[in-house]
Amino acid sequence: MEYEILSDHRIERYSHSKLKTFEQCPYQYKLHYVDYPPVEGESNGFSELGSHAHSILERHLRGEIQQFEMSSVFEEEFAEKVPSGVSIVFENGYRKYLTDSYKEQCKLFFDTFEGFEGYEVVGIEEGFNYVLQLGDKISEVTGIIDVILEDQLLYSGLEIQICVR
């Protein structure tokens, strides 16, 4: 059965991070995606950090930077790639700055990353998009598979989750 997607407003979209947020804390999901949804085009330090970390890993897997360079390249490019910094603003206006701790967690990930020895990388940053019907509701699940190895999949966010907890 095929479905015609008429409008972004008529179909709910789910990404790995959106589903992971719901799994970890349904209330956080409600606040972030229902009550205060992200504004398209607005700076978001968490997104900038994730994109930067993914870029480092992707460039390493493509052979553009060596494994031992990952942490230093991440740090050298950090200010340019994550200009918003990482912080949470609470309902009372209090802002908790998390930039330094998240940056250090990412550097630790890159410093201790051991690669995929014994596996051949056969795909990098492969997108997928599935439309599901659950009862009368149609939903779209989208994502990016970071790395496809010989016979093992690592789904978007898996590696970087270590970095952004």
ZISULUR-V741404 format. One line per field, one symbol per residue. ss: DSSP state (a for helix, b for strand, c for the rest). psi: psi as a letter, one per 30 degrees, with the letter a starting at -180 (. if undefined). burial: b if it has 16 or more other C-alpha atoms within 10 Angstrom, else e. A space follows every 10 residues. Layout:
ss->???
psi->???
burial->???
This chain:
ss->cccccccaaa cbbbcaaaaa aaaacaaaaa aaaaaccccc ccccaaaaaa aaaaaaaaaa acccccaaaa aaaaaaaaaa acccccbbbc ccccbbbcaa aaaaaaaaaa aacccccccc bbbbbbbbbb bbbbccbbbb bbbbbbbbbc ccbbbccaaa aaaac
psi->kkkkjekffg kkkkleeeee eeeejeeeee eefeeilkkk fkkjeeeeee eeeeeeeeee ffgfkleffe eeeeeefeee fifflklkkl egfkkjkgee eeeeeeeeee egkgahkfkk jfkkhklljk kkkjbgkklk klakjekjle gkkjlkfeef eefg.
burial->eeeeeeeeee eebbbbeeee beeeeeeebe eeeeeeeeee eeebbbebbb ebbbebbbeb beeeeebeeb beebeeebee bbebbbeeee eeeeeeeebe ebbebbbebb eeeeeeeeee beebbeeeee beeeeeeebb eebbbbbbbe eeeebbbebb eebbe
